[in-house]
Structure formats: C-alpha cells, structure tokens
Amino acid sequence: FKINFREALLKVKVSKEGVQITNDSDIALTVMIYDKPYEV
C-alpha cells in the first residue's frame, strides 16, 4: 500500500506531544526528504 511519510510523521508527533508541531527542524528536514508517497 502507499503511505505518505510526511503525514505519518506529523501524526506520530502530534500523538506523542498532544500538540501540532509547526516549526520543528527535525520534522522539517524529514518532510523535505519524504515529501511524496512511497511504496511499502
């Protein structure tokens, strides 16, 4: 199936911290790298 890594990572971050992260450098870097669907 296809998974969007950006969405998955943001959802995990929100779940763990209970708030939306908008300016996190690690997330931003990961979003740049995985900003497209991947086959799993």
mmCIF file as gemmi writes it, N, C-alpha and C atoms, coordinates in Angstrom:
data_model
loop_
_atom_site.group_PDB
_atom_site.id
_atom_site.type_symbol
_atom_site.label_atom_id
_atom_site.label_alt_id
_atom_site.label_comp_id
_atom_site.label_asym_id
_atom_site.label_entity_id
_atom_site.label_seq_id
_atom_site.pdbx_PDB_ins_code
_atom_site.Cartn_x
_atom_site.Cartn_y
_atom_site.Cartn_z
_atom_site.occupancy
_atom_site.B_iso_or_equiv
_atom_site.pdbx_formal_charge
_atom_site.auth_seq_id
_atom_site.auth_asym_id
_atom_site.pdbx_PDB_model_num
ATOM 1 N N . PHE Axp A 1 ? 0.839 -1.187 0 1 0 ? 1 A 1
ATOM 2 C CA . PHE Axp A 1 ? 0 0 0 1 0 ? 1 A 1
ATOM 3 C C . PHE Axp A 1 ? 0.878 1.242 0 1 0 ? 1 A 1
ATOM 4 N N . LYS Axp A 2 ? 0.269 2.376 -0.33 1 0 ? 2 A 1
ATOM 5 C CA . LYS Axp A 2 ? 1.034 3.626 -0.34 1 0 ? 2 A 1
ATOM 6 C C . LYS Axp A 2 ? 0.882 4.331 1.004 1 0 ? 2 A 1
ATOM 7 N N . ILE Axp A 3 ? 1.956 4.962 1.458 1 0 ? 3 A 1
ATOM 8 C CA . ILE Axp A 3 ? 1.905 5.743 2.699 1 0 ? 3 A 1
ATOM 9 C C . ILE Axp A 3 ? 2.614 7.065 2.473 1 0 ? 3 A 1
ATOM 10 N N . ASN Axp A 4 ? 2.037 8.127 3.009 1 0 ? 4 A 1
ATOM 11 C CA . ASN Axp A 4 ? 2.671 9.436 2.915 1 0 ? 4 A 1
ATOM 12 C C . ASN Axp A 4 ? 3.483 9.642 4.191 1 0 ? 4 A 1
ATOM 13 N N . PHE Axp A 5 ? 4.816 9.627 4.065 1 0 ? 5 A 1
ATOM 14 C CA . PHE Axp A 5 ? 5.677 9.704 5.239 1 0 ? 5 A 1
ATOM 15 C C . PHE Axp A 5 ? 5.488 11.021 5.984 1 0 ? 5 A 1
ATOM 16 N N . ARG Axp A 6 ? 5.279 12.112 5.233 1 0 ? 6 A 1
ATOM 17 C CA . ARG Axp A 6 ? 5.078 13.409 5.884 1 0 ? 6 A 1
ATOM 18 C C . ARG Axp A 6 ? 3.872 13.351 6.808 1 0 ? 6 A 1
ATOM 19 N N . GLU Axp A 7 ? 2.742 12.848 6.304 1 0 ? 7 A 1
ATOM 20 C CA . GLU Axp A 7 ? 1.536 12.767 7.108 1 0 ? 7 A 1
ATOM 21 C C . GLU Axp A 7 ? 1.727 11.835 8.302 1 0 ? 7 A 1
ATOM 22 N N . ALA Axp A 8 ? 2.356 10.69 8.058 1 0 ? 8 A 1
ATOM 23 C CA . ALA Axp A 8 ? 2.562 9.713 9.129 1 0 ? 8 A 1
ATOM 24 C C . ALA Axp A 8 ? 3.426 10.3 10.242 1 0 ? 8 A 1
ATOM 25 N N . LEU Axp A 9 ? 4.522 10.953 9.879 1 0 ? 9 A 1
ATOM 26 C CA . LEU Axp A 9 ? 5.42 11.514 10.881 1 0 ? 9 A 1
ATOM 27 C C . LEU Axp A 9 ? 4.743 12.626 11.661 1 0 ? 9 A 1
ATOM 28 N N . LEU Axp A 10 ? 3.995 13.482 10.972 1 0 ? 10 A 1
ATOM 29 C CA . LEU Axp A 10 ? 3.303 14.568 11.659 1 0 ? 10 A 1
ATOM 30 C C . LEU Axp A 10 ? 2.259 14.012 12.615 1 0 ? 10 A 1
ATOM 31 N N . LYS Axp A 11 ? 1.532 12.969 12.186 1 0 ? 11 A 1
ATOM 32 C CA . LYS Axp A 11 ? 0.526 12.365 13.052 1 0 ? 11 A 1
ATOM 33 C C . LYS Axp A 11 ? 1.161 11.758 14.298 1 0 ? 11 A 1
ATOM 34 N N . VAL Axp A 12 ? 2.301 11.075 14.122 1 0 ? 12 A 1
ATOM 35 C CA . VAL Axp A 12 ? 3.006 10.486 15.267 1 0 ? 12 A 1
ATOM 36 C C . VAL Axp A 12 ? 3.459 11.585 16.22 1 0 ? 12 A 1
ATOM 37 N N . LYS Axp A 13 ? 3.996 12.66 15.684 1 0 ? 13 A 1
ATOM 38 C CA . LYS Axp A 13 ? 4.48 13.763 16.514 1 0 ? 13 A 1
ATOM 39 C C . LYS Axp A 13 ? 3.312 14.373 17.298 1 0 ? 13 A 1
ATOM 40 N N . VAL Axp A 14 ? 2.205 14.569 16.627 1 0 ? 14 A 1
ATOM 41 C CA . VAL Axp A 14 ? 1.027 15.122 17.286 1 0 ? 14 A 1
ATOM 42 C C . VAL Axp A 14 ? 0.516 14.179 18.369 1 0 ? 14 A 1
ATOM 43 N N . SER Axp A 15 ? 0.511 12.882 18.087 1 0 ? 15 A 1
ATOM 44 C CA . SER Axp A 15 ? 0.043 11.898 19.062 1 0 ? 15 A 1
ATOM 45 C C . SER Axp A 15 ? 0.913 11.91 20.318 1 0 ? 15 A 1
ATOM 46 N N . LYS Axp A 16 ? 2.218 11.917 20.13 1 0 ? 16 A 1
ATOM 47 C CA . LYS Axp A 16 ? 3.136 11.837 21.272 1 0 ? 16 A 1
ATOM 48 C C . LYS Axp A 16 ? 3.065 13.094 22.139 1 0 ? 16 A 1
ATOM 49 N N . GLU Axp A 17 ? 2.985 14.271 21.517 1 0 ? 17 A 1
ATOM 50 C CA . GLU Axp A 17 ? 3.108 15.513 22.275 1 0 ? 17 A 1
ATOM 51 C C . GLU Axp A 17 ? 1.754 16.166 22.527 1 0 ? 17 A 1
ATOM 52 N N . GLY Axp A 18 ? 0.717 15.704 21.831 1 0 ? 18 A 1
ATOM 53 C CA . GLY Axp A 18 ? -0.617 16.239 22.042 1 0 ? 18 A 1
ATOM 54 C C . GLY Axp A 18 ? -0.821 17.613 21.421 1 0 ? 18 A 1
ATOM 55 N N . VAL Axp A 19 ? 0.168 18.116 20.708 1 0 ? 19 A 1
ATOM 56 C CA . VAL Axp A 19 ? 0.063 19.415 20.054 1 0 ? 19 A 1
ATOM 57 C C . VAL Axp A 19 ? 0.648 19.32 18.664 1 0 ? 19 A 1
ATOM 58 N N . GLN Axp A 20 ? 0.276 20.254 17.807 1 0 ? 20 A 1
ATOM 59 C CA . GLN Axp A 20 ? 0.806 20.242 16.447 1 0 ? 20 A 1
ATOM 60 C C . GLN Axp A 20 ? 2.159 20.949 16.41 1 0 ? 20 A 1
ATOM 61 N N . ILE Axp A 21 ? 3.127 20.284 15.794 1 0 ? 21 A 1
ATOM 62 C CA . ILE Axp A 21 ? 4.463 20.864 15.667 1 0 ? 21 A 1
ATOM 63 C C . ILE Axp A 21 ? 4.536 21.566 14.307 1 0 ? 21 A 1
ATOM 64 N N . THR Axp A 22 ? 4.788 22.879 14.317 1 0 ? 22 A 1
ATOM 65 C CA . THR Axp A 22 ? 4.839 23.617 13.064 1 0 ? 22 A 1
ATOM 66 C C . THR Axp A 22 ? 6.245 24.081 12.726 1 0 ? 22 A 1
ATOM 67 N N . ASN Axp A 23 ? 7.118 24.176 13.717 1 0 ? 23 A 1
ATOM 68 C CA . ASN Axp A 23 ? 8.474 24.69 13.47 1 0 ? 23 A 1
ATOM 69 C C . ASN Axp A 23 ? 9.523 23.803 14.121 1 0 ? 23 A 1
ATOM 70 N N . ASP Axp A 24 ? 9.492 22.505 13.805 1 0 ? 24 A 1
ATOM 71 C CA . ASP Axp A 24 ? 10.475 21.579 14.363 1 0 ? 24 A 1
ATOM 72 C C . ASP Axp A 24 ? 11.484 21.246 13.278 1 0 ? 24 A 1
ATOM 73 N N . SER Axp A 25 ? 12.759 21.513 13.539 1 0 ? 25 A 1
ATOM 74 C CA . SER Axp A 25 ? 13.777 21.357 12.491 1 0 ? 25 A 1
ATOM 75 C C . SER Axp A 25 ? 13.883 19.91 12.017 1 0 ? 25 A 1
ATOM 76 N N . ASP Axp A 26 ? 13.798 18.936 12.928 1 0 ? 26 A 1
ATOM 77 C CA . ASP Axp A 26 ? 13.885 17.524 12.533 1 0 ? 26 A 1
ATOM 78 C C . ASP Axp A 26 ? 12.721 17.153 11.632 1 0 ? 26 A 1
ATOM 79 N N . ILE Axp A 27 ? 11.51 17.569 12.016 1 0 ? 27 A 1
ATOM 80 C CA . ILE Axp A 27 ? 10.331 17.298 11.189 1 0 ? 27 A 1
ATOM 81 C C . ILE Axp A 27 ? 10.475 17.986 9.836 1 0 ? 27 A 1
ATOM 82 N N . ALA Axp A 28 ? 10.908 19.234 9.842 1 0 ? 28 A 1
ATOM 83 C CA . ALA Axp A 28 ? 11.04 19.978 8.587 1 0 ? 28 A 1
ATOM 84 C C . ALA Axp A 28 ? 12.002 19.269 7.628 1 0 ? 28 A 1
ATOM 85 N N . LEU Axp A 29 ? 13.132 18.806 8.17 1 0 ? 29 A 1
ATOM 86 C CA . LEU Axp A 29 ? 14.108 18.1 7.342 1 0 ? 29 A 1
ATOM 87 C C . LEU Axp A 29 ? 13.506 16.815 6.799 1 0 ? 29 A 1
ATOM 88 N N . THR Axp A 30 ? 12.805 16.075 7.674 1 0 ? 30 A 1
ATOM 89 C CA . THR Axp A 30 ? 12.204 14.823 7.24 1 0 ? 30 A 1
ATOM 90 C C . THR Axp A 30 ? 11.129 15.078 6.194 1 0 ? 30 A 1
ATOM 91 N N . VAL Axp A 31 ? 10.366 16.144 6.364 1 0 ? 31 A 1
ATOM 92 C CA . VAL Axp A 31 ? 9.33 16.489 5.393 1 0 ? 31 A 1
ATOM 93 C C . VAL Axp A 31 ? 9.962 16.759 4.036 1 0 ? 31 A 1
ATOM 94 N N . MET Axp A 32 ? 11.073 17.469 4.022 1 0 ? 32 A 1
ATOM 95 C CA . MET Axp A 32 ? 11.742 17.747 2.751 1 0 ? 32 A 1
ATOM 96 C C . MET Axp A 32 ? 12.197 16.458 2.079 1 0 ? 32 A 1
ATOM 97 N N . ILE Axp A 33 ? 12.667 15.504 2.872 1 0 ? 33 A 1
ATOM 98 C CA . ILE Axp A 33 ? 13.183 14.257 2.308 1 0 ? 33 A 1
ATOM 99 C C . ILE Axp A 33 ? 12.046 13.354 1.835 1 0 ? 33 A 1
ATOM 100 N N . TYR Axp A 34 ? 10.966 13.263 2.619 1 0 ? 34 A 1
ATOM 101 C CA . TYR Axp A 34 ? 9.909 12.292 2.338 1 0 ? 34 A 1
ATOM 102 C C . TYR Axp A 34 ? 8.62 12.968 1.883 1 0 ? 34 A 1
ATOM 103 N N . ASP Axp A 35 ? 8.736 14.074 1.15 1 0 ? 35 A 1
ATOM 104 C CA . ASP Axp A 35 ? 7.554 14.831 0.768 1 0 ? 35 A 1
ATOM 105 C C . ASP Axp A 35 ? 6.885 14.236 -0.474 1 0 ? 35 A 1
ATOM 106 N N . LYS Axp A 36 ? 6.666 12.912 -0.476 1 0 ? 36 A 1
ATOM 107 C CA . LYS Axp A 36 ? 5.94 12.256 -1.558 1 0 ? 36 A 1
ATOM 108 C C . LYS Axp A 36 ? 5.568 10.837 -1.129 1 0 ? 36 A 1
ATOM 109 N N . PRO Axp A 37 ? 4.583 10.222 -1.746 1 0 ? 37 A 1
ATOM 110 C CA . PRO Axp A 37 ? 4.178 8.862 -1.368 1 0 ? 37 A 1
ATOM 111 C C . PRO Axp A 37 ? 5.263 7.842 -1.719 1 0 ? 37 A 1
ATOM 112 N N . TYR Axp A 38 ? 5.38 6.845 -0.884 1 0 ? 38 A 1
ATOM 113 C CA . TYR Axp A 38 ? 6.324 5.753 -1.133 1 0 ? 38 A 1
ATOM 114 C C . TYR Axp A 38 ? 5.581 4.431 -1.118 1 0 ? 38 A 1
ATOM 115 N N . GLU Axp A 39 ? 6.065 3.501 -1.916 1 0 ? 39 A 1
ATOM 116 C CA . GLU Axp A 39 ? 5.516 2.147 -1.864 1 0 ? 39 A 1
ATOM 117 C C . GLU Axp A 39 ? 6.119 1.403 -0.678 1 0 ? 39 A 1
ATOM 118 N N . VAL Axp A 40 ? 5.281 0.69 0.047 1 0 ? 40 A 1
ATOM 119 C CA . VAL Axp A 40 ? 5.778 -0.053 1.205 1 0 ? 40 A 1
ATOM 120 C C . VAL Axp A 40 ? 5.481 -1.529 0.979 1 0 ? 40 A 1
